[in-house]
Amino acid sequence: MRWSREGWDSRRRGKTRYKYKYRLIAELDDKGLLRITFYHPFKTNSLKTSKELAGAAGRLVMDVIPGEVLEKGLIKDVEIIVERDKTLDLVREVV
């Protein structure tokens, strides 16, 4: 099974708020492995940024996957892949 979504999300670092466009693809195979690929516009040089984006992917994927998949317990393991896509939009605001 495969689900996908594009949309806008935001994150905050200090006094700067970043609104960014993301692309999320979730694939569930026969063995129960849920592979989430999260595309974002950030330059990820730090582990902290990668962890924050992986957390965002986990939060956003819950809106993509149908409830019956979660209720039946078909997901046994999760793999999150965070990748940069320079074509996605990024808006920076100082608050």
Secondary structure, DSSP 8 states (H G I E B T S, - for coil): -EEEEEEEEEEEETTEEEEEEEEEEEEE-TTSEEEEEEEES----SHHHHHHHHHHHHHHHTTTS-HHHHHHT---EEEEEEEE-TTS-EEEEE-
